[in-house]
Amino acid sequence: MEQTKNTQQAQLIRMTTTPIPQLISAMAVPTIISMMVTSIYNMADTYFVSKLGTSATGAVGIVFSLMAIIQAIGFMLGMGAGANVSRLLGQQQDQRASVFASTSFFTALVFGLILAISGLTGMNTLMKMLGATETILPYARDYASYILFGAPIMCASFVLNNVLRSQGKAVLSMVGIGLGGVLNIVLDPIFIFVFDLGIAGAAIATLLSQCISFAILLSFFLLKKTSVRLHIKYVSRTADVYRIIIQTGMPSLCRQGLASISTVCLNRAAAVYGDPAVAAMSVVGRIFMFIMSVMLGFGQGFQPVAGYNYGAGRYDRVKQAFRFTLTVGVILLGTLAVIGFILAPQAIALFRKEDLEVIQIGSLAMRAQCMSLPLMAIITVTNMLFQTTGKPGQATFLACSRQGIFFLPLIYLLPHFIGLLGVQLTQTASDICTSLCCIPLLILYFKELNEKMQEQQNNLSDSPIKNEA
């Protein structure tokens, strides 16, 4: 017990005293690796499935919106727990942190089971709702059935991943997610082509890799390599804990849930122009998921730093961490935007070089999104800042803006006036509008933070020790 306390105290000192650039970089590197591996195996699914035809490629995009629903539940509970865990550990309330972690973990298993049962009993209706055409439907159904079987494991894995990162255990998170991702990449061609299982083979590979990742992540908690504990006895019986988790995780639910809805709307809008349009937008989505995995990974290195220091009252370090992360993010995404703009046709051709229509549609959409890509740095870091430091209202608004408040009207209006071009430009227009919303929210936030810092200085100057000195 004493050794555990010393370890936790050492972690608190590390998170609140290590120079910000060094600390965030150390936290971000393993997170970036795990995020990139996850994106790579998602792209691997699309790449190998694309060898089965344009309709099969479109099916990956259809089922992606289902996976976004599963992720929405997992991220809501995972971020709802993680943000509170980091602040509570900063306040040295370790047992209460375990309550939040355990409650979210077991709730994720239950929610995932409900989602699996609901989806499997209404498969055809669900796939059509998600935008599957008659030619895409058989592929989408085969792929989705195995994904739904793994829904409880996937939801719970997101919780384990976020709770590990919130404690500053990004390396352990990387090991669990990374090994599962590498396994998926290896199993994809084996199940699809060697065992001749087609698109179902890709889904089976994903399911098996998710189970392996879950087992590895859970083992770190069972072997007590973490600051918090997972146990059924820690599951809260009071509504207040669930309220706080859901309230804190609501931005993630909105972000991922609306990502699913927006993907459905995008697929349905693209379906008007045929399977090549659906396949092209699916490929573009996977490419940008890979690009954004770098930014999200770096931002997730920022989150526990912000949470720990905000909980410990080190508001100066919160400001410094935000500035550093935003600067690096803009430079990083700006560089990737230039590369992506130039190499857009070649990137799309990697997936469907046999279909010139897919390449043409996808290249324009990819170049349009590259033009607004640097703005994603301010959107991502601002959202993470608000969510981690206890500003769920602002975080939820921004999460709703990009894929909901702006995207949903635009995906209806732009195609209505300019056809397929409107489908290709919708995400870019939505990103520009969302980034503009960040500015006034940040001004108000840092004004409040400066007031807290001034209050701290006033309290210090009025303390008996200071006066006595």
N, C-alpha and C positions, 0 to 999 in steps of 0.2 A: 504493500500500500504506500509506504514511504517513497519507494523508488518511483512508483507511478506519479505521485505528487511532484517529485523532483523533475521528472520528465515533462510534465505538463507546465510547470513553472518555467523550465528552460525554453519550452516552445513559446510561451507568452513573451518572454524576454526577447527571443529571436524575432517574433512578429512585430514587436513594438520598438525595437532599437536598431535592427539591421538597416543599412542604407536602402532607401526605396528602390532605386534601379536594380541593385544587386538582388534584393529580396523578391521583387516581382519577376525578374528574369529567371531566378532559380525556381520559383513556383510555376512559371508559365511554360518552361521548356517541356517538362513531362506531360503537361496538359495539352500543349500544342501537338505533341507526338501522338497522344491517345486520340485527340480529335481528328487529326489527319488520317490516322489508321482507320478510324470509323468511317470517314468520308471515302477513303480509298476502297474499303470493301463495299461500300454502297455503290461506288463507281464500277467496281469489279462486277457486281451483280448486273448493272446496266450493260457493261461491255460484253460479258459472256452471253447474257440473254439476247443482246442485239444480234448475235449470230443466228438466232432462231427466226428473225424476221422483224419487219417494222411493227406489226401488231403486237408481238411479244414485247418489243421495246416500249411501246405505249402502255402495256400492262404494268410495267415497273412504275411508271409515273402515276397510274391509277392507284396502285397499292401503296405508293409512297404517302398518299394522303391518309390512308388507314394507319400506317406506321406513325404519322404525325399525331394522330389521335392518341395512340398508345404513349408516345413521347410526351404529349401534353399532360397526361395524368401523372406519368413518372416525374417529369420536370416540376410540375406543380408541387407534388409532395416532397421531392428531393430538394428543390430550391427553398420551399417553405421550411423544411427542416434545417438545411445547410446554413441559410442566412442567420437563423436564430442560434444555431450551434456555434458559429464563429463569434457572434456577439456575446453569448453566454460564457464561452471559454475565455474571452477577453475580460469578462467580469468575474472569472474563476468560479462559475456556478456549474461544475462538471456534471453533477447528478441530474440537474434540470436539463442539461444538454442531452443526456442519455434518454430522457423522457421524450424529447422532441424527435430524436433519431429513431427510437423504437416504435413510437406511434406512427410515424410516416412509413416505416418499412412494412409493418404488418397491414396497414391500411392500403398500401400499394398492391400487396398480394391479393387482397379482397377485391379491390377495384378492377385489377387486371383479369381476375376470374370472371367477374360480371361482364366485362367487355368481351371476353372470349366466347362465353355462352351466347350472348346476344348476337354477335357477329356470325357465328357458325350456324345458328338456327335461321338466319335470313340472308344467306350468302348472296344469292342472285340479285335480290332487291338492293342490298348494300352496294354491290359492285356497280350497278346501274346508277344508283344515286351518286356515286363517286365519279361518274363520267365515262364509264366503259361503253364503247360502241359494241354492236353485235359481233364484230370480228375480233375485238379485244377481249370480250367477256370470258371466253374459255380459258385464256391465258391468265387473266386477272383472278379468276376463281381458284385455279390451281395454286397460284402463288400465295394468295391471301389466306387460304385454309391453314397452312402451316404457320404463317405469321401469327394468326389468332391463337393457335395452340400455345404459342410462346408468350402471349400477352402478360400473364402474371409475372413470369420471370423477367421480361423486359422492363415492366413498370418498376419492380423491386430493384433491378440493377441500376436504374437511373437514380434511385434514392441512395443506394450504397455509394455510387460514384460521387454524388454531390456531397454527401456527408463526409467522405474521405477528404475531398478537396477543401471543404470548409474548415478542416482541422489542420490544413497545411500538409496533408499527406498525399500530395499530387503524384509522387513517384509510385506509390501503391496503386493509386487509381490508374495510372498509365499501364502498369503491369497487367492488371485485370482486363482493361478494355483493349489494350494492345495485343495481348496474346489471343484473345477471342477474335479480333479483327484479322490477324494474320492467318489463323485457322480457317476463317471464312473464305479468304482469298484462295487458299490452297484447295479447299473442298469444293468450291464452285465448279471448276472445270471437271472435276472427278465425277460429281453427281450429275451434272448436266450432260456431259458427253460420254464419259467412260461407262457410267451406269445407265446412260440413255434415258434419264428421267425428265429431260427438258426443263421447262421453267420451274416445275415442282422441285427439281434438284437444287436450284438456286435458293428456294425457300427453305428446304431442309438444311442446306449448309448454313444459312443464316440462323435457323433455330438451334442447331447444335452449337454453333459458336457463341450464341447468346447464353446458352446453358453453361458453357465452360467459363465465360466471363463472370457470370453470376456466382458460380462456385468459388472462383478465385477471390472475388471481391468479398464475399461473405466470410471466407476463411481468415481474412485479416482481422475481422471483428471477433471471430470465435477464438483466434489465437492471441487476442488482447494486444494487438499491435497498434491500437487506436486509443485516443483520449476518452472516447465515449463508448458505452456498452449497448449491445442489442440484446434485449430479453423481453419475453412476454410480460414479465412483472413490471416493466417500465412503461408499458402501454397506458396512456392516460385514460381515466374514466371521467374526466371533466370536459365539458364542451369548450372551455376557454382555450385549451391547447389546440384542439382541432381548428377553432376559429382563427387562431394566430397563424397556424401552418397554412391554412387555405388563403387567408388574407395576404400573407407574405408571398405565397407561391402563386397568387392570382395572376401577376404579370406573366409568369411562365405558362400558365394555363391559357391565358389569352393569346400569348405570342404563338404557342405551338398549336392551340386549337384553331385560331384564325389562319395559321399557316395551312392547316388541313382544309379548312373551308375555302381559302383562296386558291389552293391547288385544285380542288374540285371545280371551282368556278373557272379557273384557267383551262383545265382539261375540257370542260364543257364548251367554253368559248372557242378553243382550238379545234374541237371535234367537228365544228361546222365546216372547217376547211380540210377535213380528212385525217386519216391515221398519220400521214407524214407530219402534220402540224402538231399533233399530240406527242408523237415521238420526239420531234425537235425540241419542244418546250420541256419535255421530260429530261432530255440530255442536258440542256442548258441549266435546268434546276440542279442536276447532280454536279455539274462542273462548278457552279457557284456555291454549292454546299461545301465542296472541297476548298475553294478559295476562302470562304468565310470561316472554315474550321480553324485557320491560322489565327484570325482575329478573335474568334470566340475562345480559342485556347489561351491566347494572351490575356484576354479580358477575364477569364476564369482564374488566371494567376493573380489578377488584381483584386478579385472579390474577397477572398479570405483576408488579404492585407487590409482592405478597407473595413471589413467587418470587425476584425480584431482591434484595430486602432480606434475605430469609432466607439466600440464597447469600452475600451480603456481610456477614452477621453483624449486621445491623441489626434485632435482634429487637424492639426498642422500637417500630419503625415497622410491623412485622408486626402487633403488638397494636393499634396505633392504627388501622391500615388495616381490621382486622377489625371493631372497634367502630364505625367510621364507616360501613362498608358495611352492617352489620347494622341500625344505627339508621335509615339512609335506606331500606333494604329494608322494614322493618316499617311505616314511615310510608307508603311508596309503595303496598305491597300492601294495607294497611288501607284506604286511600282508594279504590283500585280495587275492593276487596271490597264496600264500601258501594254504589258506583255499579252494580256488576254485580248485586247482590242486588235493587236497586230496578228495574233495567231488564231483568231476565232474560227476561220474555216477549217484549219488543220485540226483544231480541238474537236469540232463536231464530227469531222471525217473519221476520227479514231473509233467512233461508235457505229456510224452508218455510212461508210464510204461508198456503198453500193447505191445509195439513194440520194441523188443530187438535190431533190426537193427538200429533204430533211436538212442537208447541209446549208442550203440557201436560207431557209426559214430560221434555222438555229443560229447562223452566223450573225444575222442582223439583230436578233434578240440578245445575243451575247454581247455584241458591241454596244448596244444601247445600255445594258446594265453595267458595263465597264465604265461608262461615262459618269455614273452616279456612285460607283463603288467606294471612293474615298469618304463619301458622306456616311457610309455604314460604320465608320469608326466612331463618330460622335453619337450616332444612334445607339450603338452597342454599349459603349462605355457609360453613357448617361443612364441607360436603362439599368445596367448592372450596379451603378453607384446608388441609384434610388432604391433598388430592391434590397441591396445588402445593408444599407444604413437605415432601414426602417421607414421608407417612404413608398409604401405599396400603391398609394393612389396615383402618384406621378408615374411610377413604373408601369402600372397597369394601363394608364392612358397612352404612354408611348408604345407599349406592346400591342395595344389595340389599333394604333394609328397605322403602322406600316402595312399590316396584312388585313386590316378591317376598315377603319374609318375612311382611309383614302383608297385602299386597293379595291374594295368591293364595288363602290360606285364607279371607279375608273374602268374596271374590267367589263362593266356593262356599257358605259358611255363611249369609251374610245373605239371599241370594235363596231359599235353602232354607226359611228361617223366615218371611221377610216379603215374599217375592215380588219384584215389580218394584221396590218401594221399596229392597230390599237392593242391587239393581244401582245405583240412584241414589245410595246413601249410602256405598258401598264406598270410594271414593277419599278421602272426608272422614275416615272412620274410620282409614284407613291413614296419612293425613298427621298426624293427632293422635298416633298411636302412635310414628311416626318422629321427630317433633319432641321427644318426651319422651326418646328415646334420645340426642339430641344433648347434653343437659345434662351427664351424667357424663363423656362423652368430652371435652367442652370444658374441664371442670374439670381433668382429668388433663393435657391438652395444655398449658394455660397454666401449670400447676404446673411442668412440664418446661421450658417456655420461660423462666420466671422463674429457674429454676436455671441455665440457660445465661447469662442476663443477669448473674446474681450471679457466675458464674465469670469472665465477661469483666471485671467490675469488679475482682475479686480479682487477675487477671493484670495489669491495668493498674496497680494499686497496688503490685504487686511488681516491676514492670519497672525495669531499671537507670536508665532516663531519669527515671522518676518519683522514685526514691530519690535520684538525684544532685541532682535539683532540690530 
